[in-house]
Amino acid sequence: MDHAEMTTHQKAVANMPAIHYLLGMSATTKLLRDRLSATVGNSRVREDEPLAKHCNWRVGGPADIFYKADSATELETGVRLARELNLPFTILGFGANILVSDFGIRGLVILNRSHRIAFLPAAVVEADSGTNLAVLAKEAARQGIGGLEFLVGIPGTVGAAVAVNAGTRTEWISAILDSALVLKSSGETDWLPAEALDFSYRSSRLKESGEVVLAARLKGRPCEPEVAERNMADHLRVRKTQPTGPSTGSVFTNPDGDFAGRLIEAAGLKGFQVGGAQVSEMHANFIMNVGGAKAQDMQRVITHVKMEVEKRFGIRLQEEIRYLGDWQDQQ
């Protein structure tokens, strides 16, 4: 689960073939690299970092400039520098729910590992946006705070979860969100209440607004640690019925009144494969990297599944994943 901000101009630039982009922007990307290095150290900033090792699908090309933010302040620093230089930036959490092009991502890629957790009065938990959801749920349980147990089975980070309103079939992060600390496109930071974020199924205004989540406050409830532990174990048992291996979780959102996995299975697509990308035999809404897959393989499987389901049932499935990077030459 990850988000990115780009202006209309930057989106056009990001979709240019990589060689043209680098020729036109090399001086600016070098300036970004140098300024980041001066701030966080040379060892923290890399060029042409392979993104496959940072994404659940284990596919994807390189980032022009890559660095790991270990705090909300460092995350904010990277975003502000990219904005100042008019370069596109992408924020990665744990690489879930995204498909990175084989050509990689232009501009700056920030690996968000900000992880501060604070426990506030009235069972409110404040966490940086790079906090692992499973770690957050477990820490809350140890503190005698329940209501966050369902997060233990969701791969990803707090910031991405808020941006896409992550959840299970029955529980959503929007229901427990008190407020989110957001870095706005104007450069201001502000705590926004949950009702200001326009939550809907698998979405919020943050997906397209260009605002960056720095932290969030979640509303828990007093709970005996043993009870919270049992609740988390129940959620993890449900997850064990899903495939293991390089995948990104559910690829498609569920259409109204039905399940994407059921439709894909009914269309006879379990096991359908292109290159190293295969529709899971265990859960049809999962596409697995069964070995040596490319991002283009994944994209071709997704396209075929959408076409076949629509042909068979008249339903156009919508991706839950987000496409990142240069896709123009891969269509």
C-alpha positions in Angstrom: 0.0 0.0 0.0 1.9 3.3 -1.3 1.2 6.7 -2.6 2.9 9.4 -4.8 2.4 13.0 -5.6 2.9 14.4 -9.1 1.7 17.6 -10.8 0.2 17.2 -14.3 3.5 18.2 -15.9 5.4 15.8 -13.7 3.1 12.9 -14.6 3.8 13.7 -18.3 7.5 13.7 -17.7 7.4 10.5 -15.6 5.7 8.7 -18.5 8.5 9.6 -20.9 10.9 6.8 -21.8 13.6 6.7 -19.2 16.5 7.8 -21.5 14.7 11.0 -22.5 13.8 11.8 -19.0 17.4 11.3 -17.7 18.8 13.4 -20.5 16.4 16.3 -19.7 16.6 16.1 -15.9 20.1 14.8 -15.0 21.3 18.1 -13.6 18.2 18.5 -11.4 18.3 14.9 -10.2 22.0 15.3 -9.4 21.2 18.4 -7.4 18.6 16.5 -5.5 21.0 13.7 -4.8 23.7 16.2 -3.6 21.3 18.1 -1.3 19.9 15.0 0.2 23.3 13.6 0.8 24.4 16.8 2.5 21.3 16.4 4.8 21.3 12.7 5.7 24.7 11.5 4.5 26.0 9.9 1.3 25.4 6.3 2.5 21.7 7.0 2.7 21.2 8.2 -0.8 21.5 5.8 -3.8 21.2 6.0 -7.6 19.5 3.4 -9.7 18.4 1.4 -6.7 16.5 -1.8 -7.9 13.0 -1.5 -6.6 12.1 -5.2 -7.0 13.7 -5.9 -3.6 11.5 -3.3 -2.0 8.1 -4.5 -3.4 6.0 -7.5 -2.4 5.8 -8.8 -6.0 9.6 -8.7 -6.4 9.4 -7.0 -9.7 10.2 -3.5 -10.9 13.0 -1.5 -12.3 15.3 1.1 -10.7 14.7 4.4 -8.9 16.6 7.4 -10.2 17.3 8.6 -6.6 16.4 6.5 -3.6 16.7 7.1 0.1 15.3 5.7 3.3 13.5 8.0 5.7 13.8 6.8 9.3 11.6 9.5 10.8 8.7 11.8 9.9 11.1 14.7 9.8 13.3 12.9 7.2 10.3 12.0 5.2 9.2 15.6 5.2 12.7 16.7 4.2 12.7 14.5 1.1 9.3 15.6 0.0 10.1 19.3 0.4 13.4 19.0 -1.5 11.6 17.2 -4.4 8.9 19.8 -4.5 11.4 22.6 -4.4 13.2 21.2 -7.4 9.9 20.3 -9.2 10.8 16.6 -9.3 8.3 13.8 -9.0 8.5 11.7 -5.9 7.1 8.4 -4.8 6.7 7.2 -1.2 7.1 3.5 -0.7 5.9 1.7 2.5 6.3 -2.1 2.4 5.7 -2.4 -1.3 2.2 -3.9 -1.0 -0.6 -3.0 -3.5 1.7 -1.6 -6.1 3.1 -2.7 -9.4 6.4 -0.9 -10.4 7.2 -0.8 -14.1 10.2 -2.7 -15.4 11.6 0.7 -16.4 11.5 1.9 -12.8 10.4 5.2 -11.3 11.7 8.6 -12.3 12.6 11.3 -9.8 12.9 10.5 -6.0 11.7 7.3 -4.3 11.5 7.6 -0.5 11.4 4.4 1.5 9.3 5.4 4.5 10.5 3.8 7.7 9.4 6.4 10.1 8.2 4.3 13.0 7.5 6.3 16.2 4.6 5.1 18.3 3.1 7.0 21.2 0.2 6.1 23.5 -2.1 9.0 24.3 -4.9 9.3 26.9 -8.3 7.7 26.1 -6.6 4.8 24.3 -5.6 6.9 21.4 -2.5 5.6 19.6 -0.3 8.0 17.5 2.0 6.4 15.0 4.3 7.7 12.2 3.2 7.0 8.7 6.0 4.4 8.1 5.0 2.3 11.0 4.3 -1.4 10.2 0.6 -2.1 10.8 1.3 -5.5 12.4 3.9 -4.0 14.7 1.4 -1.3 15.7 -1.4 -3.7 16.5 1.0 -5.8 18.6 2.4 -2.9 20.5 -1.1 -1.6 21.2 -2.2 -5.0 22.5 0.8 -5.0 24.9 -0.3 -1.7 26.2 -3.9 -3.0 26.9 -5.4 -1.3 23.8 -7.8 -3.1 21.6 -9.7 -2.2 18.4 -6.5 -2.3 16.3 -6.2 -6.1 16.1 -7.5 -6.4 12.5 -4.4 -4.4 11.3 -2.1 -7.3 12.2 -3.0 -9.2 9.0 -2.7 -6.2 6.6 0.6 -5.8 4.9 1.7 -2.2 4.8 2.3 1.0 6.7 0.0 3.4 8.6 0.3 6.2 6.0 -0.5 4.0 3.0 -3.4 2.4 5.0 -4.9 5.8 5.7 -4.5 6.9 2.1 -6.3 3.9 0.6 -8.6 3.2 3.6 -7.2 -0.3 4.1 -9.0 -3.0 5.9 -10.6 -6.4 5.9 -14.0 -7.4 4.7 -15.6 -6.1 7.9 -13.2 -3.5 9.4 -11.6 -0.4 8.0 -8.9 2.0 9.2 -11.3 4.9 8.5 -13.5 3.7 11.3 -10.8 4.0 13.9 -9.0 7.1 12.6 -9.2 10.1 14.7 -7.0 12.4 12.6 -4.0 12.4 10.3 -1.0 14.8 10.3 -0.7 15.8 6.6 1.9 17.7 4.7 -0.1 19.7 2.2 0.9 20.7 -1.3 1.1 24.3 0.0 3.9 23.3 2.4 1.8 23.6 5.5 1.3 20.7 8.0 -2.0 20.2 9.7 -3.9 17.5 11.7 -7.0 16.8 9.6 -10.0 15.0 11.2 -11.0 11.7 9.7 -14.2 13.2 8.3 -12.2 15.7 6.2 -10.5 12.9 4.2 -13.5 11.8 2.2 -13.1 8.1 2.8 -14.8 5.5 0.6 -14.2 1.8 -0.3 -10.4 1.4 -0.7 -10.0 5.2 -1.2 -9.7 8.7 0.3 -9.0 12.1 -1.0 -5.3 11.5 -0.2 -4.9 9.1 -3.1 -5.0 12.0 -5.6 -4.7 15.3 -3.6 -0.9 15.4 -3.3 -1.0 15.5 0.5 1.4 13.3 2.3 0.6 11.5 5.6 3.2 12.1 8.2 1.5 10.5 11.2 -2.0 9.3 12.3 -3.9 9.0 15.5 -6.1 5.9 15.9 -8.9 5.4 18.4 -8.5 2.2 20.4 -10.3 1.0 23.5 -9.2 -0.5 26.8 -8.7 -4.2 26.4 -6.9 -7.0 28.3 -3.7 -7.8 26.5 -4.6 -11.5 26.5 -7.9 -10.7 24.8 -6.3 -8.6 22.1 -3.7 -11.3 21.5 -6.5 -13.8 20.9 -8.2 -11.5 18.5 -5.0 -11.0 16.5 -4.5 -14.7 16.4 -8.0 -15.1 14.9 -7.2 -12.5 12.2 -4.0 -14.3 11.4 -5.8 -17.6 11.0 -7.9 -16.1 8.3 -4.8 -14.9 6.5 -3.4 -18.4 6.6 -6.1 -19.4 4.1 -4.4 -17.1 1.5 -1.4 -17.9 -0.7 2.1 -17.4 0.5 5.0 -16.3 -1.7 5.7 -13.1 -3.7 2.3 -11.4 -4.3 0.6 -8.2 -3.5 -2.5 -9.5 -1.8 -5.8 -8.9 -3.5 -5.3 -7.4 -7.0 -8.9 -6.3 -7.7 -11.5 -4.6 -5.6 -14.7 -6.5 -5.0 -17.6 -5.4 -7.2 -20.9 -4.6 -5.5 -22.6 -7.7 -4.2 -19.9 -10.1 -5.4 -16.2 -11.1 -4.9 -13.5 -10.6 -7.5 -11.9 -13.9 -6.6 -15.2 -15.8 -7.2 -15.6 -14.2 -10.6 -12.1 -14.9 -11.7 -12.4 -18.6 -10.6 -15.7 -18.9 -12.3 -14.1 -17.6 -15.5 -11.7 -20.6 -15.4 -8.7 -18.4 -14.8 -7.0 -20.1 -11.8 -3.5 -21.0 -12.9 -3.5 -18.7 -15.9 0.1 -17.7 -16.5 2.2 -15.3 -18.5 6.0 -15.6 -17.9 6.5 -15.9 -14.2 3.1 -14.3 -13.3 0.3 -16.7 -12.4 -3.2 -16.4 -11.1 -3.1 -18.3 -7.8 -4.6 -21.8 -7.7 -5.5 -21.2 -4.1 -7.1 -17.7 -4.2 -8.0 -16.3 -7.7 -7.7 -12.7 -6.6 -4.0 -13.2 -6.0 -1.4 -13.1 -8.8 1.8 -14.8 -7.8 5.4 -14.4 -8.9 6.2 -18.0 -9.4 9.8 -17.3 -10.5 11.5 -14.7 -12.7 8.4 -12.6 -13.3 8.6 -9.2 -14.9 6.2 -6.3 -14.2 5.0 -6.7 -17.8 4.0 -10.3 -17.1 1.9 -9.1 -14.1 0.3 -6.4 -16.2 -0.6 -8.8 -19.0 -2.2 -11.3 -16.6 -4.2 -8.5 -15.1 -5.4 -7.3 -18.5 -6.4 -10.8 -19.6 -8.3 -11.4 -16.3 -10.2 -8.2 -16.7 -11.1 -8.9 -20.3 -12.2 -12.5 -19.6 -14.3 -11.6 -16.6 -16.0 -8.8 -18.5 -16.6 -11.1 -21.5 -18.1 -13.8 -19.3 -20.1 -11.8 -16.7 -20.3 -8.2 -18.1 -18.4 -6.9 -15.0 -15.3 -4.8 -15.4 -13.0 -5.5 -12.5 -11.1 -2.5 -11.1 -7.5 -2.9 -9.8 -6.9 -2.4 -6.1 -3.2 -2.1 -6.9 -1.6 1.1 -8.2 0.8 1.3 -11.2 4.0 3.2 -10.5 6.7 4.3 -12.9 7.1 4.3 -16.7 4.3 2.2 -18.3 4.0 4.0 -21.7 6.4 1.6 -23.4 5.0 -1.5 -21.7 1.3 -1.3 -22.8 
